[in-house]
Amino acid sequence: MQSLKELIQKESKKITLLIIFFLMIIVTFFNCITAKKEANYTAQTTFYHIEQILNENQKDLNKQKKEYRQTCIDNAQAVAYSLQENPDALYNIDELKKIAQYVEVDEIHIFNKQGVIISGTHPEYYGYSFDSGKQLSFFKPLLSNQNLQLTQKIMENTASHIKMQYSALWNENKEFIVQVGMNHENASKATKKNQLSYLFKLFRVNNEAQYYAINSKNHKIVGTTHHHIGDIASSIGLKDTQIKEVKNGFFTEIDG
């Protein structure tokens, strides 16, 4: 038969084990809360940095677009001046191509006073007018206001399906309209810097973490430090309801 002392020691051990067990639960609970708080803080800091980078890139992009538009206008003016000084080149494709190469533009189109292309570096466009589709109609106001200098935003060429930026203006004597086209390469380089798919490749805050940018409309992953770009968010464990309904963040499990 056990003595009273042995019974007390036995019960004390049980109580001690129970206390340790509950303490471990409490410690684990608080560790989880602390870990979640740290994760939340890290995420907020990360998103803040991303936002700052995007804002700076957007400023740079706007500046480059403005400079690019002005370059297009300057090039159109240079072509108009060259043709005014050398009128024999107006209907000479070879000479026009030389001017285009010298001014560093990809296309030159000459419109008459009625807004019809009568010459240029690309004969396949002869006969097109400001009424020939949305792209060309942008420049139709030139017919009623000869002082305008217009630059169109970068868009796909109707005929060749190549992204171009066009600018147009009257020559000094108001005898014809000069339109120049430049491919979008320079502007697209600046635009690329603000694409999440590009940004996330450069983004390194915590190498142990994976970051995803998800389109809120179609739930596609548009930027990531991992390898799921283009996938649907649900494919990595993010539920549609979480993305749609939760405004202040949420915790979830991804791939265990």
KATA-V122544 format. One record per backbone hydrogen bond with DSSP energy under -1.0 kcal/mol. NH is the residue of the N-H (numbers start at 1). CO is the residue of the C=O. If there is no record, write none. Layout:
{{NH:CO} {NH:CO}}
This chain:
{{7:3} {8:4} {9:5} {10:6} {11:7} {12:8} {13:9} {14:10} {15:11} {16:12} {17:13} {18:14} {19:15} {20:16} {21:17} {22:18} {23:19} {24:20} {25:21} {26:22} {27:23} {28:24} {29:25} {30:26} {31:27} {32:28} {33:29} {34:30} {35:31} {36:32} {37:33} {38:34} {39:35} {40:36} {41:37} {42:38} {43:39} {44:40} {45:41} {46:42} {47:43} {48:44} {49:45} {50:46} {51:47} {52:48} {53:49} {54:50} {55:51} {56:52} {57:53} {58:54} {59:55} {60:56} {61:57} {62:58} {63:59} {64:60} {65:61} {66:62} {67:63} {68:64} {69:65} {70:66} {71:67} {72:68} {73:69} {74:70} {75:71} {76:72} {77:73} {78:74} {79:75} {80:76} {81:77} {82:78} {83:79} {84:80} {85:81} {86:82} {89:86} {90:87} {92:89} {96:92} {97:93} {98:94} {99:95} {100:96} {101:97} {102:98} {103:99} {104:100} {105:100} {106:181} {107:181} {109:179} {110:119} {111:177} {112:116} {115:112} {117:128} {118:110} {119:110} {121:108} {125:122} {126:123} {127:117} {128:125} {130:115} {132:129} {133:131} {137:133} {139:136} {140:137} {142:139} {143:140} {145:141} {148:145} {150:168} {152:166} {155:164} {157:162} {161:157} {164:155} {165:182} {167:180} {168:150} {169:178} {171:176} {174:171} {177:111} {178:169} {179:109} {180:167} {181:107} {182:165} {184:163} {188:184} {189:185} {190:186} {191:187} {192:188} {194:191} {195:192} {199:195} {200:196} {203:199} {209:206} {213:223} {215:220} {219:215} {221:231} {222:213} {223:213} {225:211} {230:221} {231:228} {233:219} {235:232} {236:233} {237:234} {238:233} {243:239} {244:240} {245:241} {246:242}}
